[in-house]
Amino acid sequence: MGVESNGMQFYPDASKPEEAIHPGLFKRRNGVLDLSTIGGPGFGYRVDEIERQLNEPV
């Protein structure tokens, strides 16, 4: 599994809901990201726990 980690440097506030669940993905330590919070079904991103308001599909 891969994680895109470059986009957050351009719009860091856009991912605040995800950062609350996966803080290690947003703070590099010695050039390494902590992926320990990723796991489970699907991509393991635990989207059911992320409090993000999305628009209704059209």
NUMI-671095 format. One record per atom (N, C-alpha, C): residue number from 1; residue in one letter; chain; x, y, z. Coordinates in Angstrom, 3 decimals. Each point is the difference from the previous one (the first is absolute). Layout:
BEGIN
<atom k="NUM" r="A" c="A" px="X" py="Y" pz="Z"/>
...
END
This chain:
BEGIN
<atom k="1" r="M" c="A" px="0.855" py="-1.167" pz="0.000"/>
<atom k="1" r="M" c="A" px="-0.855" py="1.167" pz="0.000"/>
<atom k="1" r="M" c="A" px="0.900" py="1.229" pz="0.000"/>
<atom k="2" r="G" c="A" px="-0.377" py="0.982" pz="-0.757"/>
<atom k="2" r="G" c="A" px="0.744" py="1.242" pz="-0.026"/>
<atom k="2" r="G" c="A" px="-0.786" py="1.137" pz="0.602"/>
<atom k="3" r="V" c="A" px="0.699" py="1.041" pz="0.359"/>
<atom k="3" r="V" c="A" px="-0.627" py="1.195" pz="0.570"/>
<atom k="3" r="V" c="A" px="0.584" py="1.215" pz="-0.705"/>
<atom k="4" r="E" c="A" px="-0.852" py="0.825" pz="-0.564"/>
<atom k="4" r="E" c="A" px="0.445" py="1.259" pz="-0.612"/>
<atom k="4" r="E" c="A" px="0.229" py="0.990" pz="1.131"/>
<atom k="5" r="S" c="A" px="1.203" py="0.517" pz="0.113"/>
<atom k="5" r="S" c="A" px="0.296" py="0.875" pz="1.131"/>
<atom k="5" r="S" c="A" px="0.509" py="1.374" pz="-0.405"/>
<atom k="6" r="N" c="A" px="-0.001" py="0.328" pz="-1.273"/>
<atom k="6" r="N" c="A" px="0.503" py="1.296" pz="-0.424"/>
<atom k="6" r="N" c="A" px="-1.066" py="1.086" pz="-0.010"/>
<atom k="7" r="G" c="A" px="-1.244" py="-0.341" pz="-0.272"/>
<atom k="7" r="G" c="A" px="-1.057" py="0.986" pz="-0.127"/>
<atom k="7" r="G" c="A" px="-0.235" py="0.828" pz="1.251"/>
<atom k="8" r="M" c="A" px="0.237" py="-0.563" pz="1.164"/>
<atom k="8" r="M" c="A" px="-0.300" py="0.712" pz="1.252"/>
<atom k="8" r="M" c="A" px="0.854" py="1.250" pz="0.185"/>
<atom k="9" r="Q" c="A" px="1.129" py="0.071" pz="-0.664"/>
<atom k="9" r="Q" c="A" px="0.842" py="1.182" pz="0.158"/>
<atom k="9" r="Q" c="A" px="-0.591" py="1.218" pz="-0.696"/>
<atom k="10" r="F" c="A" px="-0.872" py="-0.217" pz="-0.974"/>
<atom k="10" r="F" c="A" px="-0.595" py="1.112" pz="-0.725"/>
<atom k="10" r="F" c="A" px="-1.294" py="0.495" pz="0.641"/>
<atom k="11" r="Y" c="A" px="-0.795" py="-0.906" pz="0.546"/>
<atom k="11" r="Y" c="A" px="-1.270" py="0.347" pz="0.639"/>
<atom k="11" r="Y" c="A" px="-0.131" py="-0.777" pz="1.311"/>
<atom k="12" r="P" c="A" px="0.819" py="0.315" pz="0.987"/>
<atom k="12" r="P" c="A" px="-0.008" py="-0.817" pz="1.230"/>
<atom k="12" r="P" c="A" px="-1.337" py="-0.004" pz="0.733"/>
<atom k="13" r="D" c="A" px="-0.728" py="1.101" pz="-0.022"/>
<atom k="13" r="D" c="A" px="-1.275" py="0.047" pz="0.719"/>
<atom k="13" r="D" c="A" px="-1.088" py="-0.835" pz="-0.668"/>
<atom k="14" r="A" c="A" px="0.176" py="-0.337" pz="-1.263"/>
<atom k="14" r="A" c="A" px="-1.004" py="-0.789" pz="-0.714"/>
<atom k="14" r="A" c="A" px="-0.101" py="-1.418" pz="0.542"/>
<atom k="15" r="S" c="A" px="1.014" py="-0.458" pz="0.691"/>
<atom k="15" r="S" c="A" px="0.012" py="-1.387" pz="0.487"/>
<atom k="15" r="S" c="A" px="-0.085" py="-0.102" pz="1.517"/>
<atom k="16" r="K" c="A" px="-0.472" py="1.025" pz="0.666"/>
<atom k="16" r="K" c="A" px="-0.109" py="-0.032" pz="1.459"/>
<atom k="16" r="K" c="A" px="-0.857" py="-1.169" pz="0.505"/>
<atom k="17" r="P" c="A" px="-1.146" py="-0.314" pz="-0.640"/>
<atom k="17" r="P" c="A" px="-0.782" py="-1.145" pz="0.484"/>
<atom k="17" r="P" c="A" px="0.779" py="-1.319" pz="-0.084"/>
<atom k="18" r="E" c="A" px="0.778" py="-0.178" pz="-1.056"/>
<atom k="18" r="E" c="A" px="0.799" py="-1.211" pz="-0.139"/>
<atom k="18" r="E" c="A" px="1.165" py="-0.013" pz="0.995"/>
<atom k="19" r="E" c="A" px="0.569" py="1.152" pz="0.255"/>
<atom k="19" r="E" c="A" px="1.108" py="0.095" pz="0.949"/>
<atom k="19" r="E" c="A" px="-0.432" py="-0.388" pz="1.412"/>
<atom k="20" r="A" c="A" px="-1.253" py="0.274" pz="0.346"/>
<atom k="20" r="A" c="A" px="-0.493" py="-0.363" pz="1.327"/>
<atom k="20" r="A" c="A" px="0.015" py="-1.518" pz="0.208"/>
<atom k="21" r="I" c="A" px="-0.216" py="-0.770" pz="-1.059"/>
<atom k="21" r="I" c="A" px="-0.013" py="-1.458" pz="0.089"/>
<atom k="21" r="I" c="A" px="1.379" py="-0.587" pz="-0.264"/>
<atom k="22" r="H" c="A" px="0.758" py="0.624" pz="-0.900"/>
<atom k="22" r="H" c="A" px="1.308" py="-0.514" pz="-0.410"/>
<atom k="22" r="H" c="A" px="1.103" py="1.046" pz="0.193"/>
<atom k="23" r="P" c="A" px="0.283" py="0.405" pz="1.233"/>
<atom k="23" r="P" c="A" px="0.997" py="1.060" pz="0.220"/>
<atom k="23" r="P" c="A" px="1.389" py="-0.333" pz="-0.525"/>
<atom k="24" r="G" c="A" px="0.374" py="-1.265" pz="0.016"/>
<atom k="24" r="G" c="A" px="1.331" py="-0.394" pz="-0.449"/>
<atom k="24" r="G" c="A" px="0.233" py="0.189" pz="-1.489"/>
<atom k="25" r="L" c="A" px="-1.074" py="0.122" pz="-0.771"/>
<atom k="25" r="L" c="A" px="0.134" py="0.239" pz="-1.437"/>
<atom k="25" r="L" c="A" px="0.340" py="1.452" pz="-0.306"/>
<atom k="26" r="F" c="A" px="-0.162" py="0.881" pz="0.983"/>
<atom k="26" r="F" c="A" px="0.156" py="1.429" pz="-0.228"/>
<atom k="26" r="F" c="A" px="1.213" py="0.593" pz="0.697"/>
<atom k="27" r="K" c="A" px="0.746" py="-0.827" pz="0.713"/>
<atom k="27" r="K" c="A" px="1.190" py="0.477" pz="0.704"/>
<atom k="27" r="K" c="A" px="1.157" py="-0.952" pz="-0.269"/>
<atom k="28" r="R" c="A" px="0.868" py="0.405" pz="-0.888"/>
<atom k="28" r="R" c="A" px="1.161" py="-0.842" pz="-0.308"/>
<atom k="28" r="R" c="A" px="1.016" py="0.085" pz="1.136"/>
<atom k="29" r="R" c="A" px="0.575" py="-1.146" pz="0.325"/>
<atom k="29" r="R" c="A" px="1.064" py="-0.062" pz="0.994"/>
<atom k="29" r="R" c="A" px="1.174" py="-0.725" pz="-0.644"/>
<atom k="30" r="N" c="A" px="1.090" py="0.734" pz="-0.150"/>
<atom k="30" r="N" c="A" px="1.184" py="-0.552" pz="-0.677"/>
<atom k="30" r="N" c="A" px="-0.347" py="-0.515" pz="-1.391"/>
<atom k="31" r="G" c="A" px="-0.902" py="0.706" pz="-0.678"/>
<atom k="31" r="G" c="A" px="-0.383" py="-0.355" pz="-1.360"/>
<atom k="31" r="G" c="A" px="-0.962" py="-1.166" pz="-0.115"/>
<atom k="32" r="V" c="A" px="-0.573" py="-0.432" pz="1.123"/>
<atom k="32" r="V" c="A" px="-0.869" py="-1.176" pz="0.008"/>
<atom k="32" r="V" c="A" px="-1.387" py="0.384" pz="0.497"/>
<atom k="33" r="L" c="A" px="-1.032" py="-0.559" pz="-0.638"/>
<atom k="33" r="L" c="A" px="-1.372" py="0.172" pz="0.447"/>
<atom k="33" r="L" c="A" px="-0.412" py="-1.208" pz="0.834"/>
<atom k="34" r="D" c="A" px="-0.829" py="0.234" pz="1.005"/>
<atom k="34" r="D" c="A" px="-0.517" py="-1.078" pz="0.839"/>
<atom k="34" r="D" c="A" px="-1.315" py="-0.480" pz="-0.604"/>
<atom k="35" r="L" c="A" px="-0.015" py="-1.209" pz="-0.548"/>
<atom k="35" r="L" c="A" px="-1.178" py="-0.564" pz="-0.649"/>
<atom k="35" r="L" c="A" px="-0.793" py="-0.918" pz="0.926"/>
<atom k="36" r="S" c="A" px="0.308" py="0.009" pz="1.276"/>
<atom k="36" r="S" c="A" px="-0.598" py="-0.965" pz="0.922"/>
<atom k="36" r="S" c="A" px="-1.511" py="0.153" pz="0.160"/>
<atom k="37" r="T" c="A" px="-0.563" py="1.160" pz="-0.317"/>
<atom k="37" r="T" c="A" px="-1.441" py="0.184" pz="0.152"/>
<atom k="37" r="T" c="A" px="-0.778" py="-0.488" pz="-1.217"/>
<atom k="38" r="I" c="A" px="0.699" py="-0.356" pz="-1.071"/>
<atom k="38" r="I" c="A" px="-0.669" py="-0.503" pz="-1.194"/>
<atom k="38" r="I" c="A" px="-0.145" py="-1.504" pz="0.127"/>
<atom k="39" r="G" c="A" px="-1.217" py="-0.490" pz="-0.147"/>
<atom k="39" r="G" c="A" px="-0.236" py="-1.433" pz="0.062"/>
<atom k="39" r="G" c="A" px="-1.477" py="-0.296" pz="-0.097"/>
<atom k="40" r="G" c="A" px="-0.301" py="-1.220" pz="-0.371"/>
<atom k="40" r="G" c="A" px="-1.389" py="-0.406" pz="-0.111"/>
<atom k="40" r="G" c="A" px="-0.443" py="-0.146" pz="-1.437"/>
<atom k="41" r="P" c="A" px="-1.308" py="-0.096" pz="-0.223"/>
<atom k="41" r="P" c="A" px="-0.526" py="-0.246" pz="-1.341"/>
<atom k="41" r="P" c="A" px="0.187" py="1.189" pz="-0.941"/>
<atom k="42" r="G" c="A" px="-0.180" py="-0.260" pz="-1.285"/>
<atom k="42" r="G" c="A" px="0.183" py="1.053" pz="-0.992"/>
<atom k="42" r="G" c="A" px="1.449" py="0.421" pz="-0.025"/>
<atom k="43" r="F" c="A" px="0.236" py="1.289" pz="-0.097"/>
<atom k="43" r="F" c="A" px="1.370" py="0.497" pz="0.028"/>
<atom k="43" r="F" c="A" px="0.517" py="0.123" pz="1.424"/>
<atom k="44" r="G" c="A" px="-0.856" py="-0.223" pz="0.986"/>
<atom k="44" r="G" c="A" px="0.414" py="0.085" pz="1.391"/>
<atom k="44" r="G" c="A" px="0.054" py="1.421" pz="0.530"/>
<atom k="45" r="Y" c="A" px="-0.634" py="0.923" pz="-0.727"/>
<atom k="45" r="Y" c="A" px="0.061" py="1.406" pz="0.405"/>
<atom k="45" r="Y" c="A" px="-1.007" py="0.342" pz="1.093"/>
<atom k="46" r="R" c="A" px="-0.866" py="-0.952" pz="0.362"/>
<atom k="46" r="R" c="A" px="-0.977" py="0.185" pz="1.082"/>
<atom k="46" r="R" c="A" px="-0.901" py="1.200" pz="-0.275"/>
<atom k="47" r="V" c="A" px="-0.497" py="0.097" pz="-1.222"/>
<atom k="47" r="V" c="A" px="-0.795" py="1.154" pz="-0.417"/>
<atom k="47" r="V" c="A" px="-1.250" py="0.196" pz="0.845"/>
<atom k="48" r="D" c="A" px="-0.533" py="-1.065" pz="0.595"/>
<atom k="48" r="D" c="A" px="-1.181" py="0.140" pz="0.845"/>
<atom k="48" r="D" c="A" px="0.294" py="0.786" pz="1.275"/>
<atom k="49" r="E" c="A" px="1.262" py="0.149" pz="0.352"/>
<atom k="49" r="E" c="A" px="0.387" py="0.744" pz="1.201"/>
<atom k="49" r="E" c="A" px="0.366" py="1.456" pz="-0.302"/>
<atom k="50" r="I" c="A" px="0.197" py="0.321" pz="-1.256"/>
<atom k="50" r="I" c="A" px="0.435" py="1.346" pz="-0.387"/>
<atom k="50" r="I" c="A" px="-1.216" py="0.903" pz="-0.115"/>
<atom k="51" r="E" c="A" px="0.002" py="1.077" pz="0.755"/>
<atom k="51" r="E" c="A" px="-1.137" py="0.915" pz="0.020"/>
<atom k="51" r="E" c="A" px="0.154" py="1.068" pz="-1.080"/>
<atom k="52" r="R" c="A" px="-0.360" py="-0.376" pz="-1.206"/>
<atom k="52" r="R" c="A" px="0.083" py="0.920" pz="-1.149"/>
<atom k="52" r="R" c="A" px="-1.388" py="0.169" pz="-0.571"/>
<atom k="53" r="Q" c="A" px="-0.373" py="1.250" pz="-0.210"/>
<atom k="53" r="Q" c="A" px="-1.279" py="0.319" pz="-0.635"/>
<atom k="53" r="Q" c="A" px="0.188" py="-0.015" pz="-1.511"/>
<atom k="54" r="L" c="A" px="-0.723" py="-0.867" pz="-0.664"/>
<atom k="54" r="L" c="A" px="0.063" py="-0.057" pz="-1.462"/>
<atom k="54" r="L" c="A" px="-1.316" py="0.471" pz="-0.580"/>
<atom k="55" r="N" c="A" px="0.064" py="0.574" pz="-1.177"/>
<atom k="55" r="N" c="A" px="-1.218" py="0.408" pz="-0.706"/>
<atom k="55" r="N" c="A" px="-0.764" py="-1.235" pz="-0.454"/>
<atom k="56" r="E" c="A" px="-1.282" py="0.141" pz="-0.139"/>
<atom k="56" r="E" c="A" px="-0.833" py="-1.091" pz="-0.520"/>
<atom k="56" r="E" c="A" px="0.354" py="-0.236" pz="-1.464"/>
<atom k="57" r="P" c="A" px="0.012" py="-1.256" pz="-0.438"/>
<atom k="57" r="P" c="A" px="0.259" py="-0.265" pz="-1.424"/>
<atom k="57" r="P" c="A" px="-1.080" py="0.632" pz="-0.859"/>
<atom k="58" r="V" c="A" px="0.375" py="0.399" pz="-1.181"/>
<atom k="58" r="V" c="A" px="-0.963" py="0.638" pz="-0.918"/>
<atom k="58" r="V" c="A" px="-0.727" py="-1.056" pz="-0.785"/>
END
